[in-house]
C-alpha cells in the first residue's frame, strides 16, 4: 500500500521526533503509534531520511525496535553519546535504559 506524503504528515512526524528528550531514544514504531499510524514504522524511517530538507530535528534519537542504530550513519552514535546515551555494543542502544517513556 502506497502512502501519500504531504507536508502536514511530514511535519507531524518530525514534530513527534522533536519531542524526544535529550538522553533518550524512541523507536520508529513508537513514533508511528504517537501519531496514530501504528502500522507505519517504515514510513517514519522514510521521512527521517529526508528530514534535513524540513529543518533541524533530532533524528539521531530514533532507532529500530531492537535499539539498532541506522547502518552507515556513523555520526548517530557520536550524537547519542554526547547526550549521555551509552551503547551496549557498536550498533545498539539498550532500550531498557534509554527508551523514551511516553
BALOBA-1460 file (C-alpha; in Angstrom, 3 decimals):
// residues 102
<rec num="1" residu="x" x="0.000" y="0.000" z="0.000"/>
<rec num="2" residu="x" x="1.487" y="3.339" z="-1.014"/>
<rec num="3" residu="x" x="1.434" y="6.228" z="1.425"/>
<rec num="4" residu="x" x="0.757" y="9.742" z="0.321"/>
<rec num="5" residu="x" x="3.303" y="12.010" z="1.940"/>
<rec num="6" residu="x" x="2.084" y="15.522" z="2.329"/>
<rec num="7" residu="x" x="3.779" y="18.273" z="4.264"/>
<rec num="8" residu="x" x="1.269" y="18.016" z="7.121"/>
<rec num="9" residu="x" x="2.118" y="14.355" z="7.689"/>
<rec num="10" residu="x" x="5.843" y="15.009" z="7.377"/>
<rec num="11" residu="x" x="5.704" y="17.818" z="9.930"/>
<rec num="12" residu="x" x="3.537" y="15.709" z="12.236"/>
<rec num="13" residu="x" x="6.221" y="13.012" z="12.217"/>
<rec num="14" residu="x" x="9.054" y="15.495" z="12.645"/>
<rec num="15" residu="x" x="7.210" y="17.274" z="15.443"/>
<rec num="16" residu="x" x="6.882" y="13.963" z="17.316"/>
<rec num="17" residu="x" x="10.600" y="13.302" z="16.808"/>
<rec num="18" residu="x" x="11.310" y="16.782" z="18.147"/>
<rec num="19" residu="x" x="9.634" y="15.823" z="21.426"/>
<rec num="20" residu="x" x="12.113" y="13.027" z="22.215"/>
<rec num="21" residu="x" x="14.093" y="14.297" z="25.207"/>
<rec num="22" residu="x" x="17.889" y="14.507" z="25.194"/>
<rec num="23" residu="x" x="19.378" y="11.349" z="26.645"/>
<rec num="24" residu="x" x="16.536" y="9.186" z="25.325"/>
<rec num="25" residu="x" x="15.708" y="7.316" z="22.138"/>
<rec num="26" residu="x" x="12.430" y="6.280" z="20.564"/>
<rec num="27" residu="x" x="11.723" y="3.562" z="18.037"/>
<rec num="28" residu="x" x="10.200" y="4.046" z="14.608"/>
<rec num="29" residu="x" x="7.167" y="2.133" z="15.874"/>
<rec num="30" residu="x" x="6.846" y="4.376" z="18.901"/>
<rec num="31" residu="x" x="6.744" y="7.460" z="16.695"/>
<rec num="32" residu="x" x="4.209" y="5.770" z="14.401"/>
<rec num="33" residu="x" x="1.969" y="4.969" z="17.389"/>
<rec num="34" residu="x" x="2.364" y="8.514" z="18.732"/>
<rec num="35" residu="x" x="0.909" y="9.985" z="15.532"/>
<rec num="36" residu="x" x="-1.850" y="7.368" z="15.261"/>
<rec num="37" residu="x" x="-0.270" y="5.293" z="12.483"/>
<rec num="38" residu="x" x="0.877" y="2.272" z="14.478"/>
<rec num="39" residu="x" x="1.427" y="0.091" z="11.408"/>
<rec num="40" residu="x" x="3.599" y="2.623" z="9.575"/>
<rec num="41" residu="x" x="7.029" y="2.379" z="11.226"/>
<rec num="42" residu="x" x="8.729" y="2.197" z="7.820"/>
<rec num="43" residu="x" x="7.026" y="5.406" z="6.811"/>
<rec num="44" residu="x" x="8.710" y="7.098" z="9.763"/>
<rec num="45" residu="x" x="12.126" y="5.911" z="8.590"/>
<rec num="46" residu="x" x="11.466" y="7.139" z="5.074"/>
<rec num="47" residu="x" x="10.514" y="10.593" z="6.299"/>
<rec num="48" residu="x" x="13.531" y="10.800" z="8.600"/>
<rec num="49" residu="x" x="15.885" y="10.101" z="5.681"/>
<rec num="50" residu="x" x="14.841" y="13.466" z="4.258"/>
<rec num="51" residu="x" x="14.284" y="15.397" z="7.494"/>
<rec num="52" residu="x" x="17.120" y="17.838" z="6.824"/>
<rec num="53" residu="x" x="15.031" y="19.293" z="3.986"/>
<rec num="54" residu="x" x="12.459" y="20.428" z="6.580"/>
<rec num="55" residu="x" x="14.646" y="21.801" z="9.365"/>
<rec num="56" residu="x" x="16.752" y="20.652" z="12.264"/>
<rec num="57" residu="x" x="15.259" y="17.662" z="14.079"/>
<rec num="58" residu="x" x="16.882" y="15.175" z="16.493"/>
<rec num="59" residu="x" x="16.535" y="12.209" z="14.131"/>
<rec num="60" residu="x" x="19.589" y="10.618" z="15.753"/>
<rec num="61" residu="x" x="17.314" y="9.760" z="18.682"/>
<rec num="62" residu="x" x="15.276" y="7.292" z="16.615"/>
<rec num="63" residu="x" x="16.335" y="3.631" z="16.430"/>
<rec num="64" residu="x" x="14.695" y="0.401" z="15.349"/>
<rec num="65" residu="x" x="12.649" y="-1.905" z="17.600"/>
<rec num="66" residu="x" x="15.815" y="-3.664" z="18.809"/>
<rec num="67" residu="x" x="17.688" y="-0.438" z="19.555"/>
<rec num="68" residu="x" x="19.808" y="-0.745" z="16.414"/>
<rec num="69" residu="x" x="21.348" y="2.406" z="15.004"/>
<rec num="70" residu="x" x="21.000" y="3.397" z="11.357"/>
<rec num="71" residu="x" x="23.615" y="1.468" z="9.389"/>
<rec num="72" residu="x" x="26.041" y="3.725" z="7.551"/>
<rec num="73" residu="x" x="25.342" y="6.769" z="9.763"/>
<rec num="74" residu="x" x="28.458" y="6.892" z="11.926"/>
<rec num="75" residu="x" x="27.561" y="10.247" z="13.471"/>
<rec num="76" residu="x" x="24.429" y="8.841" z="15.098"/>
<rec num="77" residu="x" x="26.406" y="7.034" z="17.801"/>
<rec num="78" residu="x" x="28.519" y="10.133" z="18.472"/>
<rec num="79" residu="x" x="25.464" y="12.380" z="18.764"/>
<rec num="80" residu="x" x="23.751" y="9.970" z="21.160"/>
<rec num="81" residu="x" x="26.850" y="9.531" z="23.295"/>
<rec num="82" residu="x" x="27.223" y="13.331" z="23.591"/>
<rec num="83" residu="x" x="23.714" y="13.327" z="25.089"/>
<rec num="84" residu="x" x="24.593" y="10.625" z="27.613"/>
<rec num="85" residu="x" x="23.159" y="7.620" z="25.760"/>
<rec num="86" residu="x" x="25.579" y="4.737" z="26.163"/>
<rec num="87" residu="x" x="25.680" y="1.977" z="23.575"/>
<rec num="88" residu="x" x="25.533" y="-1.644" z="24.685"/>
<rec num="89" residu="x" x="27.615" y="-2.577" z="21.624"/>
<rec num="90" residu="x" x="28.778" y="-0.756" z="18.495"/>
<rec num="91" residu="x" x="25.317" y="-0.760" z="16.886"/>
<rec num="92" residu="x" x="22.729" y="-0.895" z="19.680"/>
<rec num="93" residu="x" x="21.230" y="1.252" z="22.397"/>
<rec num="94" residu="x" x="19.898" y="-0.545" z="25.473"/>
<rec num="95" residu="x" x="16.200" y="0.267" z="25.185"/>
<rec num="96" residu="x" x="15.533" y="-0.953" z="28.733"/>
<rec num="97" residu="x" x="17.603" y="2.004" z="29.933"/>
<rec num="98" residu="x" x="17.330" y="4.753" z="27.308"/>
<rec num="99" residu="x" x="13.944" y="4.305" z="25.600"/>
<rec num="100" residu="x" x="11.675" y="7.328" z="25.913"/>
<rec num="101" residu="x" x="8.874" y="6.537" z="28.343"/>
<rec num="102" residu="x" x="5.853" y="8.294" z="26.852"/>
